[in-house]
């Protein structure tokens, strides 16, 4: 019978972040603030990695709006950067190439919470009703809907089911979002906060999270004789950012005289990941199972 290898099963709780490097331009003009220039470069890197995760080129308007929200998360999304090459350096202008490291796991989670992952191919319909809300206060809804990929429509006919959002405004904004037996509510000073908190709760539901990762590969690799083996293999997977959008080490178990490890992988290229896995296990004398 299999049992957990205790020290490594802590990974079940901690997990492994996934990182990707994006090369971006950095231009600093004669009177330009360096921090702002860096932030602009970071946003370009976040945008590039976002489209790599999604496997799509987003419409420029939606991409800009999503980045305007993600810019508040730069500190958690950007984990570091380094100068790759200096293109130009004069008394007035500096132009470089930067390699910016992005936390793919954190970015993937944020895109799920915003609704971008679920609506990347097709906008999602929802029902919207107001109570005590002046029309002039709802101008920002168009932007919020474009970010999340949502389209308002009238209440569904009997037998149909779509999320229903009820918004009201007194001293603060109040929202109630419901879908079948599920419901969430939130109040705040701004419509933006109510919107993002409610849809974050909706798109974080376990059934939607499972649907969003329907392309997930579950793989088990066995044959290691020491606990260091799975750790080193996981670090190798982190370098496959061109083929892996997101991955996590689910657990490590005793498997006869050795160890086996299970990964959950959301591939950018399923064929590319499988080919690399097959080559890696063959080279290391391991056994690969697709679960």
N, C-alpha and C positions, 0 to 999 in steps of 0.2 A: 504494500500500500504506500502511496506517495505521501510525503509530509513536507511541510515548509522547512527550508533551510533558513533558520531564524534570522541571522544577520542580514541576509539579502532580502528577506521578505519585508524588511522595513521599506523597501522600494515601493511596495504596494501603497504606502501612505505618502511617501515623499514624491515619488515619480521622477521623471527626468525631463527637464525642459529641452526643447528643440530650438536650435538657432540656425539662422541663415545669414550669409553675408551678401550685401548688395553694394555694387560699385556705383557711385554717384558723383556728379560734378560739384565742386565747391568754389564759388567765386566771391571774393571780397573786394568791394569797390572802395574808393578813396575815403568816403565818409559813411560807409556802411558799418552797422554794428555787427561785431563778430558773432555774438550769440544768436542774433536773428538769422544771420547767414548760415550758421550751423543748423538751426532749427529748420530752415528751408531745405537743406540737404537731407536732414533726417526724414522730413515729410516725403521727399522724393523716394527715399529708401523704403519707407513704410508702404508707399503706394505701389512700388515695384513688387515688394514681397506679398502684398495683399492680392495682386493680380496673379502672382505665381501660385498662391494657395488656392485661389478660386479657379485657376485654369482658364480665365477669361480676361479680355480687355474690356473694362467697364466704360460706359459712356462718360465723356469728360465731365459733364455736369454732375452726375451722381458720384463719380470718383472724388471730385473736389469737395462735395458736401460730406461724404464719409470721412475724408481726411480732416475736415474741419472739426469733426467730433473726436477722431483718434488723436489729434494733436494734443489734446489734454492728457493723453496717456503716454506721452513720449518717454517719460522717466521709466516706465515699466516695459515699453516696447523696444526701446533702444538700449542695448546693454554695453555698447562700446563702439569705438571707431578708431581707425588709424589712417594715416596718410599713405597713399599708394605711390603717387607720382606728382611732381610739381610741373604744371604745364606752362605757367608764366608767373613771374614774380618781378614786379617793378615797384617804384616808390608809391604808385597810386593803386595798383591792382594786383591781386593774388588769385591765381586760378590753379586748383588742384583736383586730383581724383581722390576721393575718400572711399574706404571700405567700411561700411556701416553694418554692424551686427544687430540683427533683429531677433527678438524672441518670437519664433514662429508659433509656439504653443500658446503664448499669451495673446498674440494677434488673432489666431484662429478662434480662440474663445470669445474675443470681443466681437469678431465678425458674426459669430453665431448669436450673441446676445442682441446685436443690432438688427438681426433678421436678414442680413446680407447673404449668408450661406443658404438659407431656406428659399430665398426669392431670386437667386442669381439667374435662373433660367426663365422663370415665369413670375410676374407680380402676383401677390396674394390678395384676394378680396376680403374685406371685413366690413361690418355694419357699424355706422357711426351715428350717434344721436347726441343732442345737446339739451341742457337744462339751464336756463338763466345765463346763457352766454351770448354776448353781443357779437354780431358778425365781424366787427372790426378786430376782435381779439383772436380770431381764428386764421389770420393771414399766414401765420407761420406753419400751418398744418401741411401745406403743399411741400415745403422743404422736408419736414419730418417724414412724410409719406414716401418721398423720393428716396431718402436715405434707407428706409426700412423695406422698400419695395412693396408697399401696400397701396391698394386701390379701394376707396370707399364705394359702397353701393347700398341700396335700400335693404331693409331687413329681409332675410331669406324666406322663401316660401316653406310651408310645412314639409318636413322630410329632409330639408337641406340644413346644413350646419356650417356656419362660418363664425369666426370670432366677432363678438359684439363689444364695442367700446362706447361707454356712456361718460360724457364730460359735463361737468358743471363748474360754475365759478361764483364764489361769494367773496370772502376775504382772500381765499386761496383757491387754486385749481384742485379739483377732485376728479379722479378717474376710476371707473370700474370696468375691468376687462373680463369677459366671461366666454367660455367655450364649452359646450355640453355641461358636464358636471364640475368643470374647473372654473375657478374665479380668483381674481386678484384685484386689490384696490390700492390706491396711493394718492396722497395729497401733498402739494408743494406750492411754493410761490410762483413757479414758472410752469408753463405748459410743456416746455421741453423736458423738464425733469420728470413730470408725470408720464409723458409719452415713453421715454426711454426706460424708466423703471418698470412700467407695466409690460412693455413688449419684451424686455429682458426676462421677466418672469415667464412670459408665454413661450418664448423660443428656447428657454432653458428646461422646459418640461422633458422628463425622461423619454417619452415616446417620440417627441420631435428630435431630441438629440440622437436617438437611435436611428431615426430615418435619415438624419443628416449625414450619418456615418455608415450608410448602407453599403458603401463601396469599401469598407474597412477590411483589411487583410488581418486575419488572426493566424499567427505562425508560431510553431513551437520548434525550437532547435535543441538538440540533446547531444551529449557526448563529452561534456567538459568534466575534467577531473578536479578542478579547483574553482572556488568562488570568483576568482579574478577573471575567468573566461567570459562569463556573461557580461561583466562590467566592461571589458575591453571591446566586446562585440557591439555593445550598445553605443560606445563612443564612436565606433566605426560607422554605425548607422547615422549618427549625427552629421557625418560628412557627406551623406547622400542627399543633400537638400534639393538637388535638381530632380530627384525621383520621389522624395518623401515630403508630403505636406505637413504631416503630423504623426508622431509615434509616441508610444509609451511602453515601458517595460511593465507588464502586468504582474509577473511574479516569477520566482525561481523555486524549483522543487528538487528534492532528491529523486533520482531516477535510476534505480538499480545501484550500481557502484559509482555512478557519476551524478551530474546535474543536468537539468533541462531548464530552459527559460522560454517564457511566452511573451510575445510582443503583439500589440495592437497598432496597426499601421494604416494611415490614410494616405494612399499613394497619389502622387501627381501623374506618375506613369506606372501602371500596374505591371506591364510587361518588363519595364526597366528594373523595377524593384525585384521581381521574381528572378530575372536573369542574374542580377548581382548577388542575390541571396544564394542561388544555386552554385554560382562560382565560388562564393566565400566559404560555404560549408564544405564543398568538395576540396578546396585548398587546405582547410583546417581539419579535415577528417571528421566532420560532424554529420548529423542527420537532420534533415529539414522535413517538417510536416506542415501542410496547409490545413487549418482547422475549419 
